[in-house]
Amino acid sequence: MQEQEVIKSLQSDLRFNDTSINKLKIFVKNVIDVNKEHNFISKSTESDIWHRHVLDSAQLVKFISFKQGSLADLGSGAGFPGIVLAIFNVNYDFHVKLYEKSAVKSAFLKKIVKELDLNAKILGNIYDDNIDSDYIVCRAFKKLDRIIQVSREIAKKSHRLIVLKGQNAQEEINNAFKKKKYPYKLENSMTNNKSKILIADF
């Protein structure tokens, strides 16, 4: 899926506006540039960044209400999905918090937030904070049992957990929920018919 196809899908299926699309283009260019020095994303996925990273992150807007509240992205890395969601968000009463403990990646995220004038804040290690967001999202962060632990032990308030997972999603869920069952649902991914999106309310 090439850039123009993805942009068309972002506009028609996910309702990204023209301003957001322009910001995504600037963001993508910055990721490609920084990736020459640092391995923020796999080099093999650079040519497919719009599909593999941007659209994969953007599809989460379907499960988030941006009317009010806040969102925490655990282990933001290069900004997927956190920066993409912050670009989509046009409500100044909705705040995006990006947790990233790497100093190099944090500096990059701060640069992007400033350059694109996003309503987002960069924070450090999740274990040094009490997460108080209405949504917790993550992509390629940790194993599901560790993510559940964060949800149960560090998050201060009720929230919706949204996790992008690969084809072993059900197996991971079975392992993570061995001791205690939590209600959840699995949604199909727009970018890979074997991948899933886990949604659970805590």
N, C-alpha and C positions, 0 to 999 in steps of 0.2 A: 504494500500500500504506500503510494508515494505522497509527497507533501501536499499537493493540491487535493488529492482524494481525501486525506485526513482533514484538511481545512474545511472541505465541503461537509464532512461528517460532523465536525465540531460545530459548525454553524447550523446545520439542519437538524441534527439529532440531539445536540447538547446545548444549543442556543448560546454559543459564544458570539459576542458582538465584534464588530470590526476593530474596535480599540483593543480588545483582548487578543484578537488574532495578531495584530501588529506587535503587541507586547510579547506574545509567544515567539514570534520570529526573532525578536531581539534576544530573548532568553536562550533560544536554541543556538543562535550564533555564539553567544557567550559560553555555552556549555562546550560546543565544538572547539572553541579557541582554548579554553582552560584545559581541555582534555589532551592537548598537545604536550602539556607539561605534567599533568596529574591524571591518574586513571580514575576519573570521576564516574564514567560509564565505560562498559566494555568497548574496546576499539571496534570490535566486529559488529556492534550495533549502531555505530555512528551514522552509517548510510541509511539506516531505517529508524532514525531517532524520532521522527514524527509519529510513526505507528507504534514502535516498541516502548517508547517512553512517554511521549506527550499524550497520545490518545489513551494509552493504558491508564495514565494518571487522571486524565480529564473525565473519563467515564464515571468517576466517583461523584460528580456533581448530581447525578441522578438520585443519590441516596442522602443528600444533605440539603437541609433548609437553611438558606443564607439570610433569613429574616432578622435573626438576632442570636447572640451567644458567641461561642468561639470553637475553634478547631485546633487540635494538637497533632502535628505530624511527627511521629517518632523516628529518629534517624533519617533526617531529610536528605542527607548526602548532597547530590547535585541539585536538589529541589524537586524531586519526583516522589510523591505527588504534591507536596506542600506549595511550591511556587506556582504550579499550574492552577491549583485551587484558589490561591490568592489572586492570581491574574483574573480568574473568572468572577471573583467576588467584587461587587460594586457597592456593597452596603458597609458604610463606615461604622455601623453598630455591630458588625460581625468581625471578629478578630482571628487571625491565623497565627499560630505559634509554631515555629520550626525548631525542633530539638536536634542539635547536631554537636557532638563532642569534639570532632576534628577541627582544629584551629584553621586549617587551610580551607576546608569546606565552609566553615562558619563565615570566614572572611568573604568568600565568594558569594554566599547567600546574602550577606549584608550589602554587598555591592549591587546585587540584582534588585533587592528590595528598594534601595535608594534610587537606582537608575530608572526603575519602572514605577516608582512612587506607589508601592503596594502597602496595604494595610496589614502588615505582618511584622512579627518580632522574632529575632533569633535568640534562642536560649541554648544552654549547654547540655550537660548530661542529664537525662531524665531522672536519674537517681538522686540528683541534688535539688530536686524541685517537687512541689506538690501539684500535680496536674489537676487543673480545675476547669477543664473544657467540656463542652456538650458533645463533641465528637472527638474520637481518637482514631487517626488513620495511620497506616504504615504499609510500606512496600519494600520487600527485601531487607527487612529489619532483623528480626530474630525468629527462632522457632516459636510456633504458636503457644506452647505452654508457658514460655517466658513472657510473651505478649499478654496472655491472660493474667499472669501474675502481676504485671504492671497495672492492668485494668483493676484488679481486685485490691492491690496493696498501696499503690501510689496515687491513683486517681481519687480525688477528694469528693466528687459528686457523681450522680447518675449520669451515664453517657452512652452514646452509641459507638461501638467499636466496628471499624470497617477495615478489613485486611485483604490486600491483593495476594492471592495464593496461586500456586501452579497446579499441575495435574494431580499432585498428591494431597490435595486439600482435605479430602474426606479422611484419609489415613491420619493426617496430622490432627484433625479434629477429634477423631476417636482416641488418639493417644493423650491429647490435652485434656479431654473431658472424662478420663478414666475414673478419677476419684470423685468428681462432682460434675453433674450435668448442668449445662446452661442452655437456655433456649437460643436458637440461632437459625439463620437461613442462608442458603448458598445461592448466589446469583451468577449467571453466565457472564463471562468476560466478552467485551466487544472485540478484543484483539487476538484472542486465542480460544478456539472452541474447547480446549482441554483445561483451560485455566478457570478459576472461580474467584468470586468475591464473597468473603465471609462477612456477615452482618449479625452482630449480637448486641443486645441491650443489657447494660449492667447497672 
